[in-house]
């Protein structure tokens, strides 16, 4: 099960209580107060772990508490600080306060940490209250209770290239041919229900990460189909591959599909709609695909959109596509898409 959005409860450690104590030893007159302070409570941290790919672990456990500080003791012995609790999350996790929506952190680098909630301070022992006018204070502070909050964790996959298109356009087949990823492939809509990452090797020195994303349908920006669950994973990609279906048996026009894809991207985020894109016309091995192929090529030429004609099933055109993607990523400054 792929979990990419979840709420968890975190609580900082309680502070330990201060101690009321007086030094009483033979031959030590007027020993005075010697109560130690309570220890501070532990904090809760979130850390990006490259070994994780989903928030599934938090599906089974939602509440997390850091260790409390121990109480102070006599002889000026201070309580120990509670241990911090470190929760590991996948790279690409965005952390916000569930109730206020305030951004707490964006964990995009391996090993990066963000403080989810701080522990509370321990109470002062009675030795802290001694003064010239109060030689025997009988007062100590209680440790403060640890703060608590609900966090919203949202995973946005980190990939160089995102593959978008209508259901059954051949996205999963394409990713499986380019990389070692094995997404589910079947002849029915919404075969891909969760994103799949794959690494594409260009040569001995170059590679890139490609993401097979669930199929997009009209109204996705408003939540239809997989809606926002699909679109959030396109936000971090540097380049989008728009896979268009050349099969006339679908009953759809590939140019209408391309326009619909861009409308949904624009409705979700204007910045996302302007993301650089390559058009990939798939299923060129079908004999009746030639007229559609020519229309797509003319359409892309008029808008200065790079277009690659491939067959993911037979492998035709894939080598040129990989070189085109690598060249676009290596250029550093990708030009935004020019859309109608």
Number of C-alpha atoms within 10 A of each C-alpha: 8 12 15 21 18 16 18 16 15 24 25 29 32 28 31 31 28 31 31 24 24 20 16 14 9 7 7 9 9 12 14 17 25 23 29 27 34 32 27 31 30 27 27 24 19 22 22 22 20 15 11 13 19 19 21 16 12 19 12 8 10 14 12 17 20 24 23 29 28 23 26 29 20 20 16 21 17 25 23 19 23 23 17 19 21 17 15 19 26 26 25 23 26 19 22 20 17 17 10 9 11 12 13 16 18 20 22 20 14 14 15 14 20 17 13 25 25 21 29 25 25 31 26 26 32 27 27 18 16 17 10 6 7 9 14 20 20 17 18 23 18 19 26 19 18 24 15 17 14 19 24 20 22 21 24 24 25 22 22 20 23 27 26 26 26 23 19 22 23 25 30 28 20 21 24 20 16 21 16 13 19 15 22 13 15 13 9 9 13 18 16 20 17 19 19 21 22 20 17 20 16 15 9 6 6 10 14 17 16 25 27 27 25 29 26 24 20 16 16 22 22 13 15 13 17 19 20 15 22 22 22 17 22 26 21 16 21 18 24 24 21 24 27 28 29 28 23 14 8 11 7 12 14 23 16 11 20 19 13 18 22 19 19 22 22 15 14 20 15 13 11 23 22 16 19 21 25 21 20 24 26 27 23 22 18 12 9 13 17 14 11 19 22 11 13 23 17 12 14 18 12 10 12 12 18 16 21 22 24 23 21 23 15 12 14 16 16 18 12 13 18 17 13 16 19 19 12 19 17 11 9 8 9 15 12 15 17 15 13 6
